[in-house]
């Protein structure tokens, strides 16, 4: 599914969130979010992104190029692009992400941002230590952020696509988020900041945040207040786009 541009304005900043269940692109000058389902046929029926890694770069390039080459959605080369990546991801996966972004977008500048940081930016949360959980199709990430930096972070290779078919399909996700919050709480790095973030409650984002009752289940299991922003599945791509705008403006201020 594509969201069509309302105007042919040329974007100068682009945010990209490549997920297992969907690829989202935000572009300045367009005032809209583009959403597409990456159901590209690949080996073993999987998509081009699995567990936060691009497993089929060719399919990912075809998917993105098909979107960007549509005249109604033409993104000119030379934009500042910020792409999301999983927190604590495999560094061996980064070259594939950079190669796909560079080939497809031909950016003036390419930056990577942890998905949890992008989601925090896109949520417009108040300043201060933040405990955030991002539940996606294949990944669950929990982190404490403060002053734009990651204080503590953990991830689990489980998400919405791993729900069981029994009477309690959300049990694996509830258990994963609760366990990851426990790991964050036990962090020895900046314990005062971690404690302050936990006291403020959990910000739940990602596609999982839209699951009915999931926030309440996590609150009960982890013993913590849980809140979610509007359109939680889009916070990461919006935050990446805002980060791209900020990078573009900083560049414009340089002599």
NULUMVO-931855 format. One record per residue (C-alpha): chain; residue number from 1; y, x, z. Coordinates in nm, 2 decimals. Example, Ala and Ser with C-alpha at 12.3 -4.5 7.8 and 13.67 -1.06 7.14 Angstrom:
<ropas>
  ch    i      yy      xx      zz
   A    1   -0.45    1.23    0.78
   A    2   -0.11    1.37    0.71
</ropas>
This chain:
<ropas>
  ch    i      yy      xx      zz
   A    1    0.00    0.00    0.00
   A    2    0.34    0.13   -0.10
   A    3    0.68    0.04    0.04
   A    4    0.92    0.05   -0.26
   A    5    1.25    0.22   -0.25
   A    6    1.55   -0.01   -0.23
   A    7    1.77    0.24   -0.42
   A    8    1.72    0.55   -0.64
   A    9    1.91    0.77   -0.39
   A   10    1.78    1.12   -0.40
   A   11    1.65    1.23   -0.06
   A   12    1.74    1.57    0.08
   A   13    1.52    1.56    0.39
   A   14    1.15    1.45    0.40
   A   15    0.91    1.39    0.69
   A   16    0.54    1.38    0.63
   A   17    0.26    1.26    0.85
   A   18   -0.09    1.31    0.69
   A   19   -0.35    1.11    0.88
   A   20   -0.71    1.02    0.83
   A   21   -0.63    0.65    0.79
   A   22   -0.29    0.68    0.62
   A   23   -0.03    0.91    0.47
   A   24    0.33    0.83    0.57
   A   25    0.64    0.97    0.42
   A   26    1.00    0.93    0.53
   A   27    1.29    1.03    0.31
   A   28    1.66    1.04    0.38
   A   29    1.88    0.85    0.15
   A   30    1.61    0.59    0.11
   A   31    1.62    0.42    0.45
   A   32    1.25    0.33    0.43
   A   33    0.90    0.46    0.52
   A   34    0.64    0.50    0.26
   A   35    0.28    0.41    0.37
   A   36   -0.03    0.47    0.16
   A   37   -0.40    0.45    0.24
   A   38   -0.56    0.78    0.13
   A   39   -0.88    0.62    0.01
   A   40   -0.94    0.89   -0.24
   A   41   -1.31    0.92   -0.33
   A   42   -1.44    1.26   -0.21
   A   43   -1.77    1.40   -0.10
   A   44   -1.96    1.20    0.16
   A   45   -1.72    0.91    0.14
   A   46   -1.46    1.08    0.37
   A   47   -1.09    1.09    0.31
   A   48   -0.88    1.40    0.23
   A   49   -0.79    1.44    0.59
   A   50   -1.05    1.45    0.87
   A   51   -0.98    1.53    1.24
   A   52   -0.63    1.65    1.15
   A   53   -0.74    1.89    0.88
   A   54   -0.70    1.87    0.51
   A   55   -1.06    1.88    0.40
   A   56   -1.00    1.82    0.03
   A   57   -0.67    1.97   -0.08
   A   58   -0.72    1.86   -0.44
   A   59   -0.75    1.50   -0.34
   A   60   -0.45    1.53   -0.11
   A   61   -0.24    1.67   -0.39
   A   62   -0.35    1.40   -0.63
   A   63   -0.27    1.13   -0.38
   A   64    0.08    1.26   -0.29
   A   65    0.17    1.35   -0.65
   A   66    0.07    1.00   -0.76
   A   67    0.32    0.86   -0.50
   A   68    0.60    1.10   -0.57
   A   69    0.58    1.09   -0.95
   A   70    0.65    0.72   -0.96
   A   71    1.00    0.69   -1.10
   A   72    1.09    0.44   -0.83
   A   73    1.00    0.70   -0.56
   A   74    1.10    1.02   -0.73
   A   75    1.16    1.30   -0.47
   A   76    1.35    1.58   -0.64
   A   77    1.25    1.94   -0.56
   A   78    1.45    2.14   -0.32
   A   79    1.43    1.91   -0.02
   A   80    1.38    2.02    0.34
   A   81    1.03    1.91    0.44
   A   82    0.89    1.88    0.79
   A   83    0.52    1.80    0.81
   A   84    0.32    1.70    1.12
   A   85    0.02    1.89    1.25
   A   86   -0.21    1.83    1.54
   A   87   -0.12    1.99    1.87
   A   88   -0.34    2.29    1.94
   A   89   -0.49    2.26    1.59
   A   90   -0.71    2.52    1.42
   A   91   -0.48    2.79    1.27
   A   92   -0.72    2.82    0.98
   A   93   -0.61    2.47    0.87
   A   94   -0.24    2.56    0.84
   A   95   -0.26    2.74    0.51
   A   96   -0.41    2.43    0.34
   A   97   -0.13    2.22    0.48
   A   98    0.14    2.46    0.37
   A   99   -0.01    2.50    0.02
   A  100   -0.03    2.12   -0.04
   A  101    0.32    2.06    0.09
   A  102    0.46    2.34   -0.12
   A  103    0.28    2.24   -0.44
   A  104    0.36    1.88   -0.42
   A  105    0.72    1.88   -0.28
   A  106    0.85    2.22   -0.41
   A  107    1.07    2.23   -0.09
   A  108    1.37    2.44   -0.03
   A  109    1.24    2.48    0.32
   A  110    0.91    2.38    0.48
   A  111    0.86    2.34    0.86
   A  112    0.57    2.23    1.06
   A  113    0.60    2.02    1.38
   A  114    0.34    1.91    1.64
   A  115    0.27    1.54    1.59
   A  116    0.34    1.46    1.96
   A  117    0.68    1.63    1.94
   A  118    0.76    1.44    1.62
   A  119    0.66    1.11    1.78
   A  120    0.88    1.18    2.08
   A  121    1.18    1.23    1.85
   A  122    1.09    0.92    1.65
   A  123    1.06    0.71    1.96
   A  124    1.41    0.78    2.07
   A  125    1.31    0.84    2.43
   A  126    1.56    0.94    2.69
   A  127    1.59    1.31    2.78
   A  128    1.37    1.45    3.05
   A  129    1.00    1.55    3.09
   A  130    0.78    1.32    2.89
   A  131    0.41    1.25    2.90
   A  132    0.29    1.12    2.56
   A  133   -0.04    1.02    2.41
   A  134   -0.10    0.99    2.03
   A  135   -0.41    0.79    1.94
   A  136   -0.49    0.82    1.57
   A  137   -0.79    0.74    1.35
   A  138   -0.98    1.07    1.43
   A  139   -0.77    1.24    1.70
   A  140   -0.63    1.18    2.04
   A  141   -0.36    1.41    2.17
   A  142   -0.19    1.41    2.51
   A  143    0.10    1.64    2.59
   A  144    0.39    1.70    2.83
   A  145    0.72    1.78    2.66
   A  146    1.04    1.90    2.81
   A  147    1.36    2.01    2.63
   A  148    1.20    2.01    2.29
   A  149    0.91    2.23    2.40
   A  150    0.54    2.16    2.47
   A  151    0.47    2.23    2.84
   A  152    0.10    2.13    2.83
   A  153   -0.12    1.98    2.57
   A  154   -0.48    1.88    2.50
   A  155   -0.66    1.70    2.22
   A  156   -0.99    1.53    2.17
   A  157   -1.17    1.47    1.83
   A  158   -1.20    1.10    1.89
   A  159   -1.00    0.81    1.77
   A  160   -0.99    0.45    1.63
   A  161   -1.26    0.53    1.38
   A  162   -1.49    0.64    1.66
   A  163   -1.49    0.31    1.85
   A  164   -1.84    0.18    1.93
   A  165   -1.97   -0.14    1.80
   A  166   -2.08   -0.27    2.14
   A  167   -1.91   -0.50    2.39
   A  168   -1.65   -0.24    2.48
   A  169   -1.55   -0.07    2.15
   A  170   -1.24    0.09    2.30
   A  171   -1.42    0.27    2.58
   A  172   -1.43    0.61    2.41
   A  173   -1.06    0.60    2.35
   A  174   -0.98    0.49    2.70
   A  175   -1.20    0.76    2.84
   A  176   -1.05    1.03    2.61
   A  177   -0.69    0.95    2.70
   A  178   -0.77    0.93    3.08
   A  179   -0.96    1.26    3.07
   A  180   -0.68    1.43    2.87
   A  181   -0.42    1.31    3.12
   A  182   -0.63    1.45    3.40
   A  183   -0.64    1.79    3.22
   A  184   -0.26    1.78    3.18
   A  185   -0.21    1.70    3.54
   A  186   -0.42    2.00    3.64
   A  187   -0.20    2.23    3.43
   A  188   -0.08    2.54    3.62
   A  189    0.21    2.59    3.39
   A  190    0.54    2.44    3.52
   A  191    0.36    2.20    3.76
   A  192    0.69    2.04    3.87
   A  193    0.77    1.94    3.52
   A  194    0.43    1.80    3.46
   A  195    0.45    1.60    3.78
   A  196    0.79    1.46    3.69
   A  197    0.65    1.36    3.34
   A  198    0.35    1.18    3.50
   A  199    0.57    1.00    3.75
   A  200    0.78    0.86    3.46
   A  201    0.47    0.71    3.30
   A  202    0.29    0.75    2.96
   A  203    0.44    0.69    2.62
   A  204    0.16    0.56    2.39
   A  205    0.21    0.61    2.02
   A  206    0.00    0.63    1.70
   A  207   -0.21    0.36    1.54
   A  208   -0.40    0.31    1.86
   A  209   -0.09    0.20    2.05
   A  210   -0.10   -0.12    1.85
   A  211   -0.45   -0.21    1.97
   A  212   -0.42   -0.52    2.19
   A  213   -0.49   -0.44    2.55
   A  214   -0.54   -0.07    2.50
   A  215   -0.23    0.03    2.69
   A  216   -0.34   -0.18    2.99
   A  217   -0.69   -0.03    2.98
   A  218   -0.55    0.32    2.98
   A  219   -0.30    0.24    3.27
   A  220   -0.59    0.12    3.48
   A  221   -0.82    0.41    3.40
   A  222   -0.56    0.68    3.45
   A  223   -0.36    0.51    3.73
   A  224   -0.03    0.55    3.54
   A  225    0.23    0.32    3.39
   A  226    0.21    0.29    3.01
   A  227    0.47    0.19    2.76
   A  228    0.49    0.20    2.38
   A  229    0.79    0.21    2.14
   A  230    0.84   -0.03    1.85
   A  231    0.62    0.04    1.55
   A  232    0.43    0.32    1.73
   A  233    0.23    0.41    1.42
   A  234    0.55    0.52    1.25
   A  235    0.72    0.73    1.52
   A  236    0.57    1.06    1.41
   A  237    0.69    1.03    1.05
   A  238    1.03    0.92    1.16
   A  239    1.06    1.20    1.40
   A  240    0.95    1.45    1.13
   A  241    1.22    1.31    0.91
   A  242    1.48    1.34    1.18
   A  243    1.37    1.70    1.24
   A  244    1.41    1.76    0.86
   A  245    1.76    1.62    0.87
   A  246    1.85    1.84    1.17
   A  247    1.72    2.15    0.99
   A  248    1.91    2.06    0.68
   A  249    2.24    2.02    0.87
   A  250    2.19    2.34    1.06
   A  251    2.14    2.51    0.72
   A  252    2.46    2.36    0.59
   A  253    2.66    2.50    0.88
   A  254    2.55    2.86    0.81
   A  255    2.81    3.08    0.64
</ropas>
